[in-house]
């Protein structure tokens, strides 16, 4: 019974913790402009994150070391440094976006300007990272994040033409008034949002924090292969709701307030309140995961003691990084930069950093010295290789597409 | 001396806004009008939902403030661009309608902050008309200006 509860809890937190500010904003933007015609990218992204999260989780469970702990050792300091710079920069950018996301969500509740809220939120995030138990932080925020299921209910309540929605999702096409390059830009952005590097950083390091062993592989796979796809369904529901409400108006979505409006249209104040709770939990949870991931990546590369499973004074440098990350995020957001713009940039730069994040995972997961009998099977290698090619194309196309489309204008 | 003159010439050229060609001005104008139209429609949608009791006051207020900023930004962006000679007439139309839309969204925001709920319905109607006008302008901007004669 305890085992069943543990698996169920893991799946639920995986669902609730899947969506972050990047998914909220990008899916709503894409839904409003392209309907569900880019829904297949979300599906491809979910499959990709499942493939690599399973690999990194397996590495953590088998070796009891986080994947990125092994990269420098296995691939040398140059590759390790390239991986660190690319992944950590994007994770820090995502961290800034998530804190901005919490501030925007609270602004919707309080109507206090988000800039004034940022220092308090950054402090709260740091306090959670400093004081809260890892499992409490993950489970509470993940479970509350399930409130975003309200988007699925809203979509159903809005009564869309399901046949038309499904047809648009399956047909690789774009609305007549959009250009293919803009369509491609948003495809790359959605892909980047689904495969954000911090997700595997956090997943593999979290496995070490929770002391996974080979016996936990089944639970880990259940979380990944059931929880992540169901979490990804929330992304599609957000896109679908925006498509139904904003599509006919030919209006674009540029603010978090707009993201929540379809829920208000469908379910009224109660639905909107639930969506707001979901916004706060999803962005706060992701902010905690990103903050920890910044600390994990630097500490693991440098060979420092890291993690919340050791006393703070033992992992002092790790905790200093957490403090500095919160200070940097506060400083950047206090310049009044638009958090939505930071979010848009973070998902595109995510796409750029993907090969440097995911290639090393594939290498380490195939190394029998670390993995023993648990190296990748044929299917994992085939999928991993195909995804590396796709990831490479997305990474090469991201910046040129961002320039020529002026960030999807 | 030559370097000083060249530097002065380059700097003074940098101070004056460059004149984009007709196509690129039209694309910028279309983007500004489209952004403003989205913001105005969002403001209208939020007001109507509030009338039906589906949106909180503070949520509505934030949505209106965001819309006001978006319309203002759209107006500033296109207003600071030098229009090509052939587009002067439409420049006036674009900036005029954006100013009008910005003013209207500001009026709506003021009403929302002051909780003048009895005005929401008529303000939503006016926002709807403004959005329709912006959409007509957006359609018109898809084509080069009509030459007289």
Interface residues (C-beta under 8 A of the other chain):
Chain A: X107 X108 X109 X110 X111 X245 X249 X250 X251 X252 X253 X254 X255 X257 X258 X260 X261 X264 X265 X267 X268 X269 X272 X273 X276 X409
Chain B: X31 X34 X35 X37 X38 X39 X41 X42 X45 X46 X49 X52 X53 X54 X55 X56 X58 X59 X61 X62 X63 X65 X66 X70 X135
